[in-house]
Amino acid sequence: MIASLNQHLKFDIKGHLSTHSSCVSHCTTFSLSDPKCETFRSKCDHEHASGCEECEIVDKTLCEVAREFDECTIKECIPKDTMEEIDFEINQSKLNILSWKAHCVRTVHQDQAKKNVLEDLQPNQALVVMDWAMKFLPIKHRESQSDFFGKKGISWHLSSVITRAAYPAIDQENHLAVNTFVHILQLGNQGWFSVAHIITDLLNQMPSFAPNVSEIILKSDNAGCYHCSSLVSYLQHLNQLSRIKILEYNFSEPQSGKDICDAKTAHCKMHILRFSGEGHDVLTPDDMVIALNSNGGVKGVVTSVVSIDQSQEMRMKTKIPNISLMNNISFHPDGVTFRKAYGIGRGYFLPSSHFKDNEQILGFEVHTQFHRTDSYIPGSVKHEQDKTEADEEINKEEEIDGTKSGLFACPEQGCMKVYRKQCLLECHICVGNHLYCNTENTLDKVKHLWAEKCIAVEKNFKVLVKGTLGVAENIPEGWALKTAKAQKRFSAKVKEFLYSMYLDFERTGRRPNFDKISANLKYLRNDNGLKHFNREEWLSSSQIKSLLIL
């Protein structure tokens, strides 16, 4: 059952989800509506009259594990402290699995925002996908071992501007133009202040590359430098000053929604490595610009070197309640609307008078301007519709020999898309128009064929199916929404223990093993043989890491 649960969450669940599903487990409108607040709630225009046994396997597996633990016959032989540890691990695993399931629901629903924006994109509009690339480590053409250690990474930020193709070199039918702006930081950190300056510079440079654009839609992940009150307050003020207006800001779930930035980052890194392999060193931001512009440059990519003086960062006065739970923001001339999930509820409206930050931000210096040559050609991706020519060719081929050998399949888990050419696959990944299917996949077919040949496997398979039937479920409305975690202060005893560990790491130079430290909190005993920390004081490895790194 646990293997089937993992298979379902990893591959199958995304193909079951829809905004208008008659199954309560599949309906994202029901799953992401807040029953406690009407502004974040939408009523389904359909009845939830059907069920899905495959989706029920999550709750049934968790119930089965809890039941087996409660009915365990050897519990009396196990020490009470050990039973407490086992019960704690089971409860934590249950919470993690349910969080994983909710994450899958939010991922599919939030990706719909990007799909709808691209489908309705007007000639005067642009979708801007932003992301911080992993810090670039300086490289030398010939590098000694001593040069390899102690490197300091260079921060660089990518902004991919997607517009309707309006260039003679691009076929305008079903094609989107992509201009990627790379800001390389000579000075500054990856905070909201840097992002605010980058967005301001982007709006100033956009008329040179996309003169028709007068409205933009922003999209990024949930990193703290993007998803914060300070940046949203500044953008509302920027809308009143800039010619190009920001209409929306949509946040995606982790590991989703910014495929095109990841692809452009990979292209830029390979271009720099190629330049280094030709006998050059890439040690500074200026070297990175030279490398990215070498050999004709990277198609559709322009670079700039900037410095951001963090001492000029101001303290923003505006406070937005529960900003971390708001995933979709719409900007209006008279205020801002916040929603917890895309298109669900009328949203929470804050008037412009609520935003009290009207000062200009300072501390931005440009060392190397974006340079557009006469031969500059933006990148392009094909915006595929529900049915592409490539898919039709593949279907015809499948009818002949029933195979997909030699074709390029989408690496997204659960996506059915398969292409004949690698360039078509790259376009599909950049656009992110994934097609999830809840039909029987290849692994299921293999299982059924093996079950027919092997009687033992057939019996086990039937027992699994019978064990997951007939269990009623009661799914609450809004179960997939993010919840604000209660803030709980660490006890003085825990702080003292972690501080002693920190001093030991500083003295010896050893790297901390956060998983081991988390286990020590559970297993450490005093001189009387009793546990030194109670259950409420146990911490996860991520909690310990956040404390020790600070």
C-alpha positions in Angstrom: 0.0 0.0 0.0 2.8 2.4 0.8 4.4 1.8 -2.6 1.0 2.4 -4.3 0.7 5.6 -2.2 4.1 6.8 -3.4 3.2 6.0 -7.0 -0.1 7.9 -6.8 1.4 11.1 -5.3 4.5 11.1 -7.5 2.9 10.3 -10.9 -0.9 10.0 -11.0 -2.6 12.6 -8.8 -1.9 15.6 -11.1 -3.9 13.9 -13.9 -7.0 13.6 -11.7 -7.3 17.3 -10.7 -9.7 19.8 -12.3 -11.5 22.9 -11.3 -14.9 21.4 -12.3 -14.7 17.8 -11.2 -17.6 15.8 -9.8 -15.2 14.0 -7.5 -14.5 15.9 -4.3 -10.9 14.7 -4.2 -10.3 16.0 -7.7 -12.0 19.4 -7.4 -9.4 22.1 -6.9 -12.1 24.8 -6.4 -13.4 22.9 -3.4 -9.9 22.1 -2.1 -8.7 25.7 -2.2 -11.8 27.6 -1.0 -11.5 29.0 2.5 -14.7 28.0 4.3 -14.0 30.6 7.1 -13.9 33.6 4.7 -16.2 34.3 1.9 -13.7 36.6 0.1 -11.4 33.6 -0.5 -14.2 31.1 -1.4 -15.9 30.1 -4.6 -19.0 27.9 -4.7 -18.8 24.9 -7.1 -21.3 25.0 -9.9 -21.5 21.2 -9.9 -22.2 18.4 -7.5 -19.6 16.1 -6.0 -21.5 12.9 -6.6 -18.7 10.6 -7.6 -15.6 9.2 -5.9 -12.2 7.9 -6.8 -10.7 4.8 -5.2 -7.2 5.8 -6.5 -7.2 9.1 -4.6 -8.7 7.5 -1.5 -5.5 5.4 -1.1 -3.8 8.3 0.7 -6.2 8.5 3.6 -6.8 4.7 3.6 -3.1 4.0 3.8 -2.6 6.4 6.7 -5.6 4.9 8.5 -4.2 1.4 8.0 -0.8 2.3 9.4 -2.3 4.0 12.4 -4.6 1.0 13.0 -1.7 -1.5 12.8 0.3 0.6 15.2 -2.6 0.8 17.7 -3.3 -3.0 17.4 0.4 -4.0 17.6 0.7 -7.0 20.0 4.3 -6.3 21.1 3.7 -2.8 22.3 3.8 -4.0 25.9 7.4 -5.3 25.3 8.6 -2.0 24.0 9.7 0.7 26.4 7.4 3.7 26.8 10.0 6.2 25.6 10.6 4.2 22.4 6.8 4.0 21.8 6.6 7.8 22.1 9.4 8.2 19.5 7.6 5.8 17.1 4.3 7.6 17.6 6.0 10.9 17.0 7.6 9.7 13.7 4.3 8.3 12.5 2.5 11.6 13.1 5.2 13.6 11.5 5.2 11.3 8.4 1.4 11.6 8.2 1.7 15.4 8.2 4.4 15.3 5.6 2.4 13.1 3.3 -0.7 15.2 3.6 1.4 18.3 2.9 2.8 16.6 -0.2 -0.7 15.9 -1.5 -1.8 19.5 -0.8 1.3 20.8 -2.6 0.4 18.7 -5.7 -3.1 20.3 -5.8 -1.7 23.9 -5.4 0.9 23.2 -8.1 -1.6 22.2 -10.7 -4.0 25.0 -9.8 -1.4 27.7 -9.8 0.1 26.6 -13.1 -3.3 27.3 -14.6 -2.5 31.0 -14.1 0.5 31.0 -16.4 -1.4 28.9 -19.0 -4.4 31.4 -19.0 -2.1 34.4 -19.2 -0.3 33.0 -22.2 -3.5 32.1 -24.0 -5.0 35.6 -23.5 -1.8 37.5 -23.9 -2.4 40.7 -25.9 0.1 42.4 -28.2 0.6 45.2 -25.6 1.1 42.8 -22.7 4.1 40.7 -21.5 4.6 37.9 -19.0 7.7 38.4 -16.9 9.1 35.3 -15.2 11.7 36.0 -12.6 14.2 33.9 -10.7 17.6 34.1 -9.0 20.0 31.7 -10.6 22.3 29.7 -8.5 25.4 31.8 -7.6 28.1 31.5 -10.3 31.4 30.3 -9.0 34.4 31.9 -10.7 36.4 29.6 -13.0 39.8 29.6 -14.5 40.9 27.9 -17.7 43.7 26.2 -15.8 42.9 26.0 -12.1 45.1 24.7 -9.3 43.6 22.8 -6.4 44.2 25.7 -4.1 42.2 28.0 -6.4 39.2 25.7 -6.3 38.5 26.2 -2.6 37.2 29.3 -0.9 35.4 30.8 -3.8 32.7 33.5 -3.4 29.7 33.1 -5.7 28.4 35.9 -7.9 24.7 36.7 -7.7 22.8 37.0 -11.0 19.1 37.5 -11.6 17.1 36.4 -14.7 13.9 38.0 -16.0 12.4 36.3 -19.0 9.9 38.7 -20.8 7.4 36.7 -23.0 5.5 38.7 -25.6 3.5 38.0 -28.8 6.0 37.7 -31.6 6.5 41.0 -33.4 9.8 40.5 -35.1 10.4 39.7 -38.8 12.8 36.9 -37.9 10.1 35.0 -36.0 7.1 33.3 -37.4 4.3 35.1 -35.7 1.8 32.3 -35.9 1.5 30.5 -32.5 5.0 31.8 -31.5 6.0 33.8 -28.5 9.1 36.1 -28.4 11.3 35.7 -25.3 13.8 38.4 -24.2 15.8 37.4 -21.2 17.4 40.2 -19.1 20.3 39.1 -16.9 21.3 41.4 -14.0 24.7 40.5 -12.6 25.3 41.9 -9.1 28.7 43.4 -8.4 27.5 44.6 -5.1 24.3 43.6 -3.2 22.4 40.7 -1.8 19.4 38.7 -2.9 16.7 40.6 -1.0 13.5 42.5 -1.8 15.5 45.7 -2.2 17.6 44.3 -5.0 14.5 42.8 -6.7 12.7 46.2 -6.5 15.6 47.9 -8.3 15.8 45.1 -10.9 12.1 45.4 -11.7 12.4 49.2 -12.0 15.4 48.9 -14.3 13.5 46.2 -16.3 10.6 48.6 -16.9 13.0 51.3 -18.0 14.8 49.0 -20.5 11.7 47.3 -21.9 10.7 50.0 -24.5 14.0 49.4 -26.3 13.3 45.6 -26.7 9.5 45.5 -26.7 8.2 49.0 -27.6 4.5 47.8 -27.8 4.3 46.6 -24.3 2.4 48.8 -21.9 1.2 46.1 -19.4 3.0 43.3 -17.7 2.1 40.3 -15.5 4.8 39.2 -13.0 5.5 35.6 -12.0 8.0 34.1 -9.6 8.4 31.5 -6.9 7.6 31.9 -3.2 11.1 33.1 -2.1 11.1 35.7 0.6 12.6 38.4 -1.6 9.5 38.2 -3.9 6.7 37.2 -1.5 6.8 40.1 1.0 4.9 43.2 2.0 7.8 45.5 1.2 8.0 44.6 -2.5 4.2 44.6 -3.0 3.9 48.0 -1.4 6.7 49.3 -3.7 5.2 47.9 -6.8 1.9 49.6 -6.0 3.8 52.9 -5.8 5.8 52.1 -8.9 2.5 51.6 -10.9 1.7 55.3 -10.3 5.0 56.5 -11.8 5.8 54.1 -14.6 4.4 54.1 -18.1 4.3 50.3 -18.1 1.7 49.1 -15.6 1.8 45.9 -13.6 -1.5 44.1 -13.8 -0.9 40.9 -11.7 1.7 39.1 -9.7 1.3 35.3 -9.5 3.3 33.1 -7.3 4.0 29.5 -8.1 4.6 26.6 -5.9 8.2 25.5 -5.2 9.9 23.6 -8.1 7.3 24.8 -10.5 6.3 27.7 -12.8 9.7 29.1 -13.8 10.9 26.5 -16.3 11.9 29.1 -18.9 14.3 30.8 -16.4 15.9 27.5 -15.5 16.3 26.7 -19.2 17.9 30.1 -19.9 20.2 29.7 -16.9 21.4 26.4 -18.3 22.1 28.0 -21.7 24.1 30.8 -20.1 26.1 28.5 -17.9 27.1 26.3 -20.9 28.0 29.3 -22.9 30.3 30.5 -20.1 31.9 27.1 -19.8 32.5 27.0 -23.5 34.2 30.5 -23.3 36.4 29.3 -20.5 37.3 26.2 -22.4 38.7 28.4 -25.1 41.4 29.6 -22.7 39.7 32.4 -20.8 39.2 33.1 -17.1 35.8 34.1 -15.8 36.4 35.6 -12.4 34.3 38.9 -12.2 30.9 40.1 -13.3 32.5 41.9 -16.2 34.1 38.6 -17.3 30.7 37.0 -17.2 29.3 39.7 -19.5 32.2 39.2 -22.0 31.7 35.4 -21.8 27.9 35.7 -22.4 28.4 38.1 -25.4 31.2 35.9 -27.0 30.6 33.9 -30.1 27.5 35.8 -31.0 26.1 35.6 -27.5 23.2 33.6 -26.2 20.1 34.0 -28.4 17.6 36.3 -26.8 19.8 37.2 -23.8 21.2 40.6 -22.8 23.3 41.3 -19.8 24.0 44.1 -17.4 26.3 44.6 -14.4 24.8 46.6 -11.5 25.6 47.5 -7.9 23.0 47.9 -5.2 23.9 49.8 -2.0 22.1 47.9 0.8 22.8 50.8 3.2 20.1 52.8 1.2 17.4 50.2 2.0 14.5 51.8 3.7 12.2 50.4 6.2 8.7 50.0 4.6 5.8 51.1 6.7 3.0 49.1 5.0 1.9 45.9 6.6 -0.2 43.4 4.6 -2.0 40.8 6.8 -1.2 37.1 6.0 0.9 38.1 2.9 2.6 34.7 3.0 -0.8 33.0 2.3 -1.6 35.2 -0.7 -0.6 33.6 -4.0 -2.2 35.9 -6.5 -2.1 39.7 -6.5 -4.0 42.1 -8.8 -3.0 45.7 -9.0 -5.7 48.4 -9.7 -5.5 52.2 -9.9 -7.4 52.5 -6.6 -5.9 49.5 -4.7 -4.7 45.9 -4.7 -6.7 42.6 -4.6 -5.2 39.6 -2.8 -6.3 35.9 -3.4 -5.1 32.7 -1.7 -5.6 30.7 -4.9 -5.9 31.7 -8.5 -9.4 32.7 -9.6 -11.0 31.6 -6.3 -13.2 34.1 -4.5 -13.5 37.8 -5.1 -10.4 38.4 -3.0 -9.4 40.8 -0.3 -9.1 44.4 -1.4 -6.8 47.0 0.1 -7.3 50.6 -1.1 -4.4 52.7 -2.2 -4.6 54.7 1.0 -3.4 51.6 2.9 0.0 51.8 1.2 2.0 54.5 2.9 5.4 54.0 1.1 5.7 56.7 -1.5 9.4 57.4 -1.4 11.8 56.7 -4.3 14.4 54.0 -3.6 18.0 54.9 -4.1 21.3 53.1 -4.2 21.2 51.6 -7.8 24.2 52.0 -10.1 24.7 50.5 -13.6 28.2 49.6 -14.6 27.4 47.9 -17.9 24.3 48.7 -19.8 22.1 46.3 -21.7 23.5 46.3 -25.2 21.3 45.5 -28.2 23.1 45.0 -31.5 21.6 45.4 -35.0 21.7 41.6 -35.4 20.0 40.9 -32.1 17.2 38.3 -32.4 15.0 37.4 -29.4 14.4 33.8 -28.5 11.1 32.2 -29.4 8.9 29.4 -28.2 5.9 27.9 -29.9 2.7 28.3 -27.9 1.1 24.9 -28.3 -2.6 24.5 -28.2 -4.4 21.5 -26.8 -3.5 19.5 -29.9 -0.3 20.2 -31.8 1.0 18.8 -35.1 3.7 17.0 -33.3 1.1 15.1 -31.2 -0.9 14.2 -34.3 2.2 12.8 -36.0 3.0 10.7 -32.8 -0.5 9.4 -32.6 -0.4 8.3 -36.2 2.9 6.5 -35.6 1.4 4.8 -32.5 -1.5 3.5 -34.5 1.1 1.8 -36.9 3.6 0.2 -34.5 2.3 1.2 -31.0 5.7 2.5 -29.8 7.3 5.8 -28.8 10.9 4.7 -29.3 13.2 7.6 -30.3 10.8 10.3 -29.2 11.4 13.0 -26.5 9.1 12.7 -23.5 8.4 15.6 -21.1 10.4 15.1 -17.9 7.6 16.5 -15.7 6.2 13.7 -13.6 2.8 12.6 -14.9 2.9 14.7 -18.1 1.9 12.7 -21.2 3.5 15.0 -23.8 5.9 13.3 -26.2 7.7 15.0 -29.2 9.6 14.0 -32.3 12.2 16.8 -32.0 14.1 18.1 -29.0 13.4 21.7 -30.0 9.7 21.1 -29.6 10.2 19.5 -26.2 12.2 22.6 -25.1 9.4 24.9 -26.2 6.9 22.8 -24.3 9.0 22.9 -21.1 9.4 26.7 -21.4 5.7 27.3 -21.9 4.8 24.8 -19.2 1.5 23.6 -20.8 1.7 20.1 -19.3 -1.0 17.5 -20.0 -1.7 15.2 -17.2 -3.6 12.0 -17.7 -5.4 9.7 -15.3 -5.5 6.8 -17.6 -3.4 3.6 -17.2 0.3 4.4 -17.7 3.1 2.1 -18.8 3.9 0.9 -15.3 0.3 -0.1 -14.7 0.3 -2.1 -17.9 3.5 -3.9 -16.9 1.9 -4.7 -13.5 -1.2 -6.1 -15.1 0.8 -8.2 -17.6 3.0 -9.6 -14.8 -0.1 -10.3 -12.7 -1.6 -12.4 -15.5 1.6 -14.5 -15.8 2.3 -14.9 -12.1 -0.4 -16.3 -9.8 1.3 -15.1 -6.7 1.5 -11.5 -7.9 -2.1 -11.7 -9.0 -3.2 -12.7 -5.5 -1.3 -9.9 -3.8 -2.7 -7.4 -6.3 -6.3 -8.5 -5.6 -5.7 -8.3 -1.8 -4.4 -4.7 -2.2 -7.4 -3.6 -4.1 -9.8 -5.3 -1.6 -8.0 -3.7 1.3 -8.6 -0.2 -0.1 -12.3 -0.5 -0.8 -15.3 0.5 1.4 -13.6 3.2 3.5 -15.6 6.4 3.8 -13.9 9.7 3.7 -14.9 13.1 5.0 -12.8 15.8 3.1 -13.1 19.3 4.6 -13.4 22.3 2.3 -10.1 24.1 1.8 -8.0 21.2 3.0 -5.2 22.1 0.4 -4.8 25.7 1.4 -1.6 26.9 3.1 -2.0 27.3 6.8 -0.1 29.8 9.1 2.1 27.8 11.4 1.9 28.7 15.1 5.0 30.6 16.3 6.5 28.7 19.2 9.6 29.8 21.0 12.4 27.4 21.8 12.8 26.5 25.5 15.9 27.8 27.3 17.1 24.2 27.7 17.0 23.6 23.9 18.7 27.0 23.2 21.5 26.1 25.7 22.0 22.7 24.0 22.1 24.1 20.5 24.4 27.0 21.5 26.9 24.5 23.0 26.8 22.5 19.7 27.4 25.7 17.8 30.5 26.6 19.9 31.8 23.1 19.4 31.5 23.4 15.6 33.2 26.8 15.7 36.1 25.4 17.8 36.6 22.2 15.8 35.7 23.4 12.3 33.4 20.4 11.8 30.3 20.7 9.6 27.1 20.2 11.5 25.0 17.2 10.8 21.5 18.6 11.4 19.7 15.2 11.1 22.0 13.8 13.9 21.4 16.8 16.1 17.6 16.4 15.6 17.9 12.7 16.6 20.0 13.7 19.7 17.2 15.9 21.0 15.0 12.7 21.0 17.4 10.2 22.4 19.6 12.2 24.8 19.2 11.2 28.4 20.3 12.6 31.8 22.2 10.8 34.6 18.9 9.3 35.9 18.2 7.6 32.5 15.3 9.9 31.8 14.9 11.8 28.5 16.6 15.2 28.7 14.0 16.8 26.3 10.3 16.2 26.3 8.2 15.7 23.1 7.3 19.3 22.8 10.9 20.3 22.6 11.9 18.0 19.7 12.9 19.9 16.6 13.3 19.0 13.0 16.6 19.3 11.1 15.3 22.3 9.1 14.4 24.2 12.4 17.9 23.5 13.8 19.5 24.5 10.5 17.7 27.9 10.4 18.8 28.6 13.9 22.5 27.6 13.6 23.0 29.3 10.2 21.7 32.6 11.6 
